[in-house]
Amino acid sequence: CDIENVAIACSHGNGFGLVSARLAHARDLGRVELGERVYRMYRQISQIVSGGQTPHPVRFWNHICHIHEQMGEAMDRYMAFNVGRFRAFEDWFGGSANFDRCVATASGVGCLGEDIVIHVLCCDREGIAISNPRQVQPFRYSLRYGPRPPCFARATALPQGDGRAMLLVGGTA
């Protein structure tokens, strides 16, 4: 589908799904509009994932164009991105109090170009969010990191049913 410059593609197989979304011309947006468009982009992703064969997100890859480019008000593009993602995750997971058990591992990396691209690996079974007790969970970061903190777990464990688990690790773990 293609709504508001967001193109979304999905594929499924063997208990996994991949949802890929691209927000075209994201670099042209101001910080408020960027946060709002990221919010709506993540809401579209959540509707597709939640209503599909593989309704549990277990890993996110966020490719953010010119990630540290300043956008005024002491905010860079990543901070504006996090405003939208945080708000969407509050809706998706029933509030920030649930982030510690619901939010999957993720990475946010900068890229050249004009677009924001998000890939979501989803599964037919729930993953288990893993945190590092020696680190502050990202969604509890202070305002030093922007008006809304990034939302991700350090890792996600995905039980395999035979006593083993697949471990999906985020970018900062």
Contacts in CASP RR format, 6 or more apart in sequence:
PFRMAT RR
TARGET T0000
AUTHOR 0000-0000-0000
METHOD contacts of the structure
MODEL  1
CDIENVAIACSHGNGFGLVSARLAHARDLGRVELGERVYRMYRQISQIVS
GGQTPHPVRFWNHICHIHEQMGEAMDRYMAFNVGRFRAFEDWFGGSANFD
RCVATASGVGCLGEDIVIHVLCCDREGIAISNPRQVQPFRYSLRYGPRPP
CFARATALPQGDGRAMLLVGGTA
1 7 0 8 1.000
1 8 0 8 1.000
1 44 0 8 1.000
2 8 0 8 1.000
3 44 0 8 1.000
4 37 0 8 1.000
4 40 0 8 1.000
5 23 0 8 1.000
5 24 0 8 1.000
5 25 0 8 1.000
5 37 0 8 1.000
6 21 0 8 1.000
6 22 0 8 1.000
6 23 0 8 1.000
6 24 0 8 1.000
6 37 0 8 1.000
6 40 0 8 1.000
6 41 0 8 1.000
6 44 0 8 1.000
7 21 0 8 1.000
7 22 0 8 1.000
7 24 0 8 1.000
8 19 0 8 1.000
8 20 0 8 1.000
8 21 0 8 1.000
8 22 0 8 1.000
8 44 0 8 1.000
8 45 0 8 1.000
8 48 0 8 1.000
9 19 0 8 1.000
9 20 0 8 1.000
9 21 0 8 1.000
10 17 0 8 1.000
10 18 0 8 1.000
10 19 0 8 1.000
10 20 0 8 1.000
10 48 0 8 1.000
11 17 0 8 1.000
11 18 0 8 1.000
12 18 0 8 1.000
12 52 0 8 1.000
12 53 0 8 1.000
12 54 0 8 1.000
15 53 0 8 1.000
15 54 0 8 1.000
15 123 0 8 1.000
15 124 0 8 1.000
16 54 0 8 1.000
16 121 0 8 1.000
16 122 0 8 1.000
16 123 0 8 1.000
16 124 0 8 1.000
17 53 0 8 1.000
17 54 0 8 1.000
17 121 0 8 1.000
17 122 0 8 1.000
17 123 0 8 1.000
18 119 0 8 1.000
18 120 0 8 1.000
18 121 0 8 1.000
18 122 0 8 1.000
19 45 0 8 1.000
19 48 0 8 1.000
19 49 0 8 1.000
19 119 0 8 1.000
19 120 0 8 1.000
19 122 0 8 1.000
20 117 0 8 1.000
20 118 0 8 1.000
20 119 0 8 1.000
20 120 0 8 1.000
21 41 0 8 1.000
21 44 0 8 1.000
21 45 0 8 1.000
21 117 0 8 1.000
21 118 0 8 1.000
21 120 0 8 1.000
22 115 0 8 1.000
22 116 0 8 1.000
22 117 0 8 1.000
23 37 0 8 1.000
23 38 0 8 1.000
23 41 0 8 1.000
23 115 0 8 1.000
23 116 0 8 1.000
23 117 0 8 1.000
24 114 0 8 1.000
24 115 0 8 1.000
25 114 0 8 1.000
25 115 0 8 1.000
26 34 0 8 1.000
26 37 0 8 1.000
26 64 0 8 1.000
26 65 0 8 1.000
26 114 0 8 1.000
26 115 0 8 1.000
26 116 0 8 1.000
27 65 0 8 1.000
27 66 0 8 1.000
27 69 0 8 1.000
27 77 0 8 1.000
27 113 0 8 1.000
27 114 0 8 1.000
27 115 0 8 1.000
28 114 0 8 1.000
29 37 0 8 1.000
30 71 0 8 1.000
30 80 0 8 1.000
31 71 0 8 1.000
31 72 0 8 1.000
31 73 0 8 1.000
31 75 0 8 1.000
31 77 0 8 1.000
31 79 0 8 1.000
31 80 0 8 1.000
31 83 0 8 1.000
32 80 0 8 1.000
34 71 0 8 1.000
34 77 0 8 1.000
34 80 0 8 1.000
34 81 0 8 1.000
35 80 0 8 1.000
35 81 0 8 1.000
35 83 0 8 1.000
35 84 0 8 1.000
35 87 0 8 1.000
36 84 0 8 1.000
38 80 0 8 1.000
38 81 0 8 1.000
38 83 0 8 1.000
38 84 0 8 1.000
38 85 0 8 1.000
38 88 0 8 1.000
38 116 0 8 1.000
39 83 0 8 1.000
39 84 0 8 1.000
39 85 0 8 1.000
39 87 0 8 1.000
39 88 0 8 1.000
41 88 0 8 1.000
41 116 0 8 1.000
41 118 0 8 1.000
42 84 0 8 1.000
42 85 0 8 1.000
42 88 0 8 1.000
42 89 0 8 1.000
42 92 0 8 1.000
42 118 0 8 1.000
43 88 0 8 1.000
43 91 0 8 1.000
43 92 0 8 1.000
45 118 0 8 1.000
45 120 0 8 1.000
46 88 0 8 1.000
46 91 0 8 1.000
46 92 0 8 1.000
49 55 0 8 1.000
49 56 0 8 1.000
49 57 0 8 1.000
49 120 0 8 1.000
49 122 0 8 1.000
50 92 0 8 1.000
53 124 0 8 1.000
54 122 0 8 1.000
54 123 0 8 1.000
54 124 0 8 1.000
55 122 0 8 1.000
55 124 0 8 1.000
56 122 0 8 1.000
56 123 0 8 1.000
56 124 0 8 1.000
56 125 0 8 1.000
56 126 0 8 1.000
56 127 0 8 1.000
57 104 0 8 1.000
57 120 0 8 1.000
57 121 0 8 1.000
57 122 0 8 1.000
58 104 0 8 1.000
58 105 0 8 1.000
58 121 0 8 1.000
58 122 0 8 1.000
58 123 0 8 1.000
58 127 0 8 1.000
58 156 0 8 1.000
58 158 0 8 1.000
58 168 0 8 1.000
59 104 0 8 1.000
59 105 0 8 1.000
59 106 0 8 1.000
59 120 0 8 1.000
59 121 0 8 1.000
59 156 0 8 1.000
59 168 0 8 1.000
59 170 0 8 1.000
60 104 0 8 1.000
60 105 0 8 1.000
60 106 0 8 1.000
60 107 0 8 1.000
60 118 0 8 1.000
60 119 0 8 1.000
60 120 0 8 1.000
60 121 0 8 1.000
60 152 0 8 1.000
61 106 0 8 1.000
61 107 0 8 1.000
61 108 0 8 1.000
61 109 0 8 1.000
61 118 0 8 1.000
61 119 0 8 1.000
61 120 0 8 1.000
62 81 0 8 1.000
62 85 0 8 1.000
62 106 0 8 1.000
62 107 0 8 1.000
62 108 0 8 1.000
62 109 0 8 1.000
62 116 0 8 1.000
62 117 0 8 1.000
62 118 0 8 1.000
63 108 0 8 1.000
63 109 0 8 1.000
63 110 0 8 1.000
63 111 0 8 1.000
63 116 0 8 1.000
63 117 0 8 1.000
63 118 0 8 1.000
63 119 0 8 1.000
64 77 0 8 1.000
64 78 0 8 1.000
64 81 0 8 1.000
64 108 0 8 1.000
64 109 0 8 1.000
64 110 0 8 1.000
64 111 0 8 1.000
64 116 0 8 1.000
65 77 0 8 1.000
65 110 0 8 1.000
65 111 0 8 1.000
65 112 0 8 1.000
65 113 0 8 1.000
65 114 0 8 1.000
65 115 0 8 1.000
65 116 0 8 1.000
66 77 0 8 1.000
66 110 0 8 1.000
66 112 0 8 1.000
66 113 0 8 1.000
67 76 0 8 1.000
67 77 0 8 1.000
67 78 0 8 1.000
67 81 0 8 1.000
67 108 0 8 1.000
67 109 0 8 1.000
67 110 0 8 1.000
67 111 0 8 1.000
68 76 0 8 1.000
68 77 0 8 1.000
68 78 0 8 1.000
68 110 0 8 1.000
69 76 0 8 1.000
69 77 0 8 1.000
70 76 0 8 1.000
71 77 0 8 1.000
71 79 0 8 1.000
71 80 0 8 1.000
75 146 0 8 1.000
75 147 0 8 1.000
78 108 0 8 1.000
78 150 0 8 1.000
79 145 0 8 1.000
79 146 0 8 1.000
79 147 0 8 1.000
79 148 0 8 1.000
81 116 0 8 1.000
82 145 0 8 1.000
82 146 0 8 1.000
82 148 0 8 1.000
82 149 0 8 1.000
82 150 0 8 1.000
82 151 0 8 1.000
83 147 0 8 1.000
83 148 0 8 1.000
84 148 0 8 1.000
85 148 0 8 1.000
85 150 0 8 1.000
85 151 0 8 1.000
86 96 0 8 1.000
86 139 0 8 1.000
86 148 0 8 1.000
86 149 0 8 1.000
86 150 0 8 1.000
86 151 0 8 1.000
87 148 0 8 1.000
89 95 0 8 1.000
89 96 0 8 1.000
89 99 0 8 1.000
89 103 0 8 1.000
89 151 0 8 1.000
90 96 0 8 1.000
93 99 0 8 1.000
93 102 0 8 1.000
93 103 0 8 1.000
94 102 0 8 1.000
96 139 0 8 1.000
99 137 0 8 1.000
99 139 0 8 1.000
99 151 0 8 1.000
100 129 0 8 1.000
100 131 0 8 1.000
100 137 0 8 1.000
100 139 0 8 1.000
101 128 0 8 1.000
101 129 0 8 1.000
102 129 0 8 1.000
103 129 0 8 1.000
103 139 0 8 1.000
103 151 0 8 1.000
103 152 0 8 1.000
103 153 0 8 1.000
104 127 0 8 1.000
104 129 0 8 1.000
104 152 0 8 1.000
104 153 0 8 1.000
104 156 0 8 1.000
104 168 0 8 1.000
105 129 0 8 1.000
105 130 0 8 1.000
105 152 0 8 1.000
105 153 0 8 1.000
105 154 0 8 1.000
105 155 0 8 1.000
105 156 0 8 1.000
105 168 0 8 1.000
105 169 0 8 1.000
105 170 0 8 1.000
105 171 0 8 1.000
105 173 0 8 1.000
106 150 0 8 1.000
106 151 0 8 1.000
106 152 0 8 1.000
106 153 0 8 1.000
106 170 0 8 1.000
106 171 0 8 1.000
107 152 0 8 1.000
107 170 0 8 1.000
107 171 0 8 1.000
107 172 0 8 1.000
108 150 0 8 1.000
108 171 0 8 1.000
111 117 0 8 1.000
121 168 0 8 1.000
123 158 0 8 1.000
125 158 0 8 1.000
125 159 0 8 1.000
127 156 0 8 1.000
127 157 0 8 1.000
127 158 0 8 1.000
127 159 0 8 1.000
128 156 0 8 1.000
128 157 0 8 1.000
128 158 0 8 1.000
128 159 0 8 1.000
128 165 0 8 1.000
129 153 0 8 1.000
129 155 0 8 1.000
129 156 0 8 1.000
130 153 0 8 1.000
130 154 0 8 1.000
130 155 0 8 1.000
130 156 0 8 1.000
130 157 0 8 1.000
130 167 0 8 1.000
131 137 0 8 1.000
131 153 0 8 1.000
131 154 0 8 1.000
132 154 0 8 1.000
132 173 0 8 1.000
135 154 0 8 1.000
137 153 0 8 1.000
138 149 0 8 1.000
138 150 0 8 1.000
138 151 0 8 1.000
138 152 0 8 1.000
138 172 0 8 1.000
139 149 0 8 1.000
139 150 0 8 1.000
139 151 0 8 1.000
139 152 0 8 1.000
140 149 0 8 1.000
141 149 0 8 1.000
141 150 0 8 1.000
142 149 0 8 1.000
152 170 0 8 1.000
153 170 0 8 1.000
154 169 0 8 1.000
154 170 0 8 1.000
154 172 0 8 1.000
154 173 0 8 1.000
155 167 0 8 1.000
155 168 0 8 1.000
155 169 0 8 1.000
155 170 0 8 1.000
155 173 0 8 1.000
156 167 0 8 1.000
156 168 0 8 1.000
157 165 0 8 1.000
157 166 0 8 1.000
157 167 0 8 1.000
157 168 0 8 1.000
158 165 0 8 1.000
158 166 0 8 1.000
158 167 0 8 1.000
158 168 0 8 1.000
159 165 0 8 1.000
160 166 0 8 1.000
END
